[in-house]
């Protein structure tokens, strides 16, 4: 199932909010999850599944730009989950 690593990574900030872990650790988790997602979905791996022997065509600046965009999206999603769970933890406990 495509994107399963993104959905599974959302359990991290939920647990961190429940356990009272600080926000910088959650941001580090989001960046690590973004790096893992970019690694698992890299172009050379996708092309290797389709046709062996084809090299990746992205330049380093483009790849870094895509990583920054993906990391920003992960940080936003993880922050939202963290804030929501933290709010409910304060209500429950």
C-alpha positions as a Markdown table, in Angstrom:
| # | Residue | x | y | z |
|---|---|---|---|---|
| 1 | Unk | 0.0 | 0.0 | 0.0 |
| 2 | Unk | 1.6 | 3.3 | -1.1 |
| 3 | Unk | 2.2 | 5.8 | 1.7 |
| 4 | Unk | 1.8 | 3.4 | 4.5 |
| 5 | Unk | 5.0 | 4.7 | 6.1 |
| 6 | Unk | 3.5 | 8.2 | 6.2 |
| 7 | Unk | 0.4 | 6.9 | 8.1 |
| 8 | Unk | 2.4 | 4.7 | 10.5 |
| 9 | Unk | 4.7 | 7.6 | 11.3 |
| 10 | Unk | 1.7 | 9.5 | 12.8 |
| 11 | Unk | 1.7 | 7.2 | 15.7 |
| 12 | Unk | 5.0 | 8.7 | 16.8 |
| 13 | Unk | 3.7 | 12.2 | 17.6 |
| 14 | Unk | 0.6 | 10.8 | 19.2 |
| 15 | Unk | 2.7 | 8.8 | 21.5 |
| 16 | Unk | 5.1 | 11.7 | 22.1 |
| 17 | Unk | 2.2 | 13.9 | 23.1 |
| 18 | Unk | 0.8 | 11.3 | 25.4 |
| 19 | Unk | 4.2 | 10.7 | 27.0 |
| 20 | Unk | 4.9 | 14.4 | 27.3 |
| 21 | Unk | 8.0 | 14.4 | 25.1 |
| 22 | Unk | 9.1 | 17.9 | 23.9 |
| 23 | Unk | 8.3 | 19.4 | 20.5 |
| 24 | Unk | 11.9 | 19.4 | 19.2 |
| 25 | Unk | 12.0 | 15.6 | 19.6 |
| 26 | Unk | 8.8 | 15.4 | 17.6 |
| 27 | Unk | 10.2 | 17.6 | 14.8 |
| 28 | Unk | 13.3 | 15.4 | 14.7 |
| 29 | Unk | 11.0 | 12.4 | 14.3 |
| 30 | Unk | 9.1 | 14.1 | 11.5 |
| 31 | Unk | 12.4 | 14.9 | 9.6 |
| 32 | Unk | 13.6 | 11.3 | 10.1 |
| 33 | Unk | 10.3 | 10.0 | 8.8 |
| 34 | Unk | 10.5 | 12.3 | 5.8 |
| 35 | Unk | 14.0 | 11.1 | 5.0 |
| 36 | Unk | 12.8 | 7.5 | 5.2 |
| 37 | Unk | 9.9 | 8.2 | 2.9 |
| 38 | Unk | 12.1 | 10.0 | 0.4 |
| 39 | Unk | 14.5 | 7.0 | 0.5 |
| 40 | Unk | 11.8 | 4.4 | 0.0 |
| 41 | Unk | 10.2 | 6.4 | -2.8 |
| 42 | Unk | 13.4 | 7.5 | -4.6 |
| 43 | Unk | 13.3 | 7.6 | -8.4 |
| 44 | Unk | 16.1 | 5.1 | -8.9 |
| 45 | Unk | 14.1 | 2.5 | -6.9 |
| 46 | Unk | 10.9 | 3.2 | -8.8 |
| 47 | Unk | 12.7 | 2.9 | -12.1 |
| 48 | Unk | 14.5 | -0.2 | -11.0 |
| 49 | Unk | 11.2 | -1.9 | -10.6 |
| 50 | Unk | 10.1 | -0.9 | -14.1 |
| 51 | Unk | 13.2 | -1.2 | -16.1 |
| 52 | Unk | 16.6 | -2.2 | -14.8 |
| 53 | Unk | 19.6 | -0.2 | -15.8 |
| 54 | Unk | 18.0 | 3.3 | -16.0 |
| 55 | Unk | 19.7 | 6.0 | -14.0 |
| 56 | Unk | 17.9 | 8.6 | -11.9 |
| 57 | Unk | 17.5 | 12.0 | -13.6 |
| 58 | Unk | 17.0 | 14.4 | -10.6 |
| 59 | Unk | 19.8 | 16.8 | -9.7 |
| 60 | Unk | 21.0 | 17.3 | -6.1 |
| 61 | Unk | 19.4 | 20.8 | -5.8 |
| 62 | Unk | 16.1 | 19.4 | -7.0 |
| 63 | Unk | 16.3 | 16.4 | -4.7 |
| 64 | Unk | 17.1 | 18.6 | -1.7 |
| 65 | Unk | 14.3 | 21.0 | -2.6 |
| 66 | Unk | 11.8 | 18.0 | -2.8 |
| 67 | Unk | 13.1 | 16.8 | 0.6 |
| 68 | Unk | 12.6 | 20.2 | 2.2 |
| 69 | Unk | 9.0 | 20.2 | 0.9 |
| 70 | Unk | 8.3 | 16.7 | 2.1 |
| 71 | Unk | 9.9 | 17.4 | 5.4 |
| 72 | Unk | 7.8 | 20.6 | 5.8 |
| 73 | Unk | 4.6 | 18.6 | 5.1 |
| 74 | Unk | 5.6 | 15.9 | 7.6 |
| 75 | Unk | 6.4 | 18.5 | 10.3 |
| 76 | Unk | 3.0 | 20.2 | 9.7 |
| 77 | Unk | 1.1 | 16.9 | 9.8 |
| 78 | Unk | 3.0 | 15.6 | 12.9 |
| 79 | Unk | 2.6 | 19.0 | 14.6 |
| 80 | Unk | -1.2 | 18.8 | 14.0 |
| 81 | Unk | -1.4 | 15.3 | 15.5 |
| 82 | Unk | 0.8 | 16.3 | 18.4 |
| 83 | Unk | -1.3 | 19.4 | 19.3 |
| 84 | Unk | -4.6 | 17.4 | 19.0 |
| 85 | Unk | -3.4 | 14.5 | 21.1 |
| 86 | Unk | -1.8 | 16.9 | 23.6 |
| 87 | Unk | -5.1 | 18.7 | 24.0 |
| 88 | Unk | -7.0 | 15.5 | 24.7 |
| 89 | Unk | -4.4 | 14.3 | 27.1 |
| 90 | Unk | -4.8 | 17.4 | 29.2 |
| 91 | Unk | -8.6 | 16.9 | 29.2 |
| 92 | Unk | -8.3 | 13.2 | 30.2 |
| 93 | Unk | -5.5 | 13.4 | 32.8 |
